[in-house]
Amino acid sequence: MTTASTAVQPRTASHRREVTTMKQTLHRLLRRCLQPAPRRTTLFNGQLLDQKREDVYLAMHRIGLIR
């Protein structure tokens, strides 16, 4: 079968509707992706920071970087 022997099928209204629906879906997804993500606030945990600082200091002292 060659391309010259195939008949071109006319596009139907349902095909156009399907393409339009797909375009609208893609536009919606793109708009959603381009919006900045909502910013989540984090609480500062000073006690955890102090604990991590002490752990790092102890590890560096053990390997000889700090005397």
C-alpha positions in Angstrom: 0.0 0.0 0.0 1.4 3.4 -1.0 0.6 6.8 0.2 -0.8 7.7 -3.3 -3.4 4.9 -3.1 -4.7 5.8 0.4 -7.7 8.1 0.5 -7.7 11.0 2.8 -10.4 10.7 5.4 -12.3 13.9 6.2 -12.0 15.0 9.8 -15.1 14.6 11.8 -16.6 16.9 14.5 -15.7 14.4 17.2 -12.1 14.5 16.1 -12.0 18.3 16.3 -13.7 18.1 19.7 -11.1 15.6 20.9 -8.3 17.8 19.8 -9.8 20.9 21.4 -10.3 19.0 24.7 -6.7 17.8 24.6 -5.4 21.3 23.9 -7.4 22.7 26.8 -6.1 20.0 29.1 -2.5 20.8 28.1 -3.1 24.5 28.6 -4.5 23.8 32.1 -1.5 21.6 33.0 1.0 24.2 31.8 -0.7 27.0 33.7 -0.6 24.9 36.8 3.1 24.1 36.4 4.0 27.8 35.8 2.4 29.0 39.0 4.8 29.3 41.9 4.4 26.6 44.5 2.8 27.6 47.8 5.4 28.5 50.3 5.4 26.5 53.5 6.7 28.1 56.6 9.1 26.1 58.7 9.5 26.6 62.4 13.0 27.3 63.7 14.2 24.7 66.1 17.1 26.1 68.1 17.5 23.1 70.3 18.0 20.8 67.3 20.5 23.3 65.8 22.6 23.2 69.0 22.5 19.4 69.2 23.7 19.1 65.6 26.4 21.7 66.2 27.7 19.7 69.2 27.6 16.5 67.1 29.6 18.1 64.3 32.1 19.5 66.8 32.6 16.1 68.5 33.0 14.3 65.2 35.6 16.9 64.0 37.4 16.6 67.3 37.6 12.8 67.1 39.1 12.9 63.6 41.7 15.4 64.7 40.5 18.5 62.8 39.9 20.4 66.1 42.1 20.2 69.2 
